[in-house]
């Protein structure tokens, strides 16, 4: 629901201030969670550094995981030991 309102607001603001629709497509992704089901957050300290992942597995592996990992799912569960 909040996504629909946000998208509508951005479209209306774009039309108001620039006279054009600011974007044609909206891409949504699932939430990324840790192995305990908590949302990944810098505050919680449960994030995986993408630069470390890129160094070990390469950029394409990270992109593939994040782009396709939530396909048809609500969330993606990541943990460092899975890499």
C-alpha positions in Angstrom: 0.0 0.0 0.0 2.7 2.5 1.0 4.5 1.8 -2.3 1.4 2.8 -4.3 1.1 6.1 -2.4 4.8 6.8 -2.7 4.8 6.2 -6.5 1.7 8.3 -7.0 3.3 11.1 -5.0 6.5 11.0 -7.0 4.5 11.1 -10.3 2.4 14.0 -9.1 5.4 15.9 -7.9 7.3 15.2 -11.2 4.4 16.5 -13.2 3.9 19.6 -11.0 7.6 20.6 -11.0 8.9 19.4 -14.4 5.8 18.9 -16.5 6.7 15.3 -17.2 6.2 11.9 -15.6 9.6 11.3 -13.8 9.8 7.5 -14.5 8.1 4.8 -16.5 8.8 1.7 -14.4 9.0 1.0 -10.7 11.0 -2.0 -9.5 10.3 -3.5 -6.1 12.4 -6.1 -4.3 11.9 -8.3 -1.3 13.3 -7.5 2.0 16.8 -8.9 2.8 17.0 -10.6 6.2 19.7 -12.4 8.2 19.7 -16.0 9.1 17.7 -15.2 12.3 14.9 -13.5 10.3 15.9 -10.0 11.3 16.0 -7.2 8.7 19.6 -6.5 7.7 20.7 -3.2 9.3 23.9 -1.3 10.0 22.5 -0.5 13.4 22.1 -4.2 14.2 25.5 -4.9 12.8 24.2 -7.9 10.8 25.1 -6.7 7.3 27.4 -8.4 4.8 29.9 -6.0 3.2 29.3 -6.1 -0.5 32.9 -5.2 -1.2 34.1 -8.3 0.6 31.6 -10.4 -1.3 32.8 -8.8 -4.6 36.4 -9.5 -3.7 35.7 -13.1 -3.0 33.1 -14.0 -5.7 33.0 -11.2 -8.2 30.6 -8.5 -9.1 28.3 -10.6 -11.3 27.8 -13.2 -8.5 26.5 -10.4 -6.1 24.3 -8.8 -8.8 22.8 -12.2 -9.7 22.1 -13.0 -6.1 20.4 -9.7 -5.3 18.5 -9.5 -8.6 17.1 -13.0 -8.7 17.3 -14.0 -5.1 13.9 -12.6 -4.2 12.1 -13.6 -7.4 8.6 -14.6 -6.4 9.4 -14.3 -2.7 8.8 -11.8 0.0 12.3 -11.8 1.4 15.8 -13.0 0.8 17.7 -14.6 3.7 21.5 -14.0 3.6 24.2 -15.2 5.9 28.0 -14.9 5.5 28.5 -18.6 5.8 26.4 -19.3 2.7 28.9 -17.4 0.5 
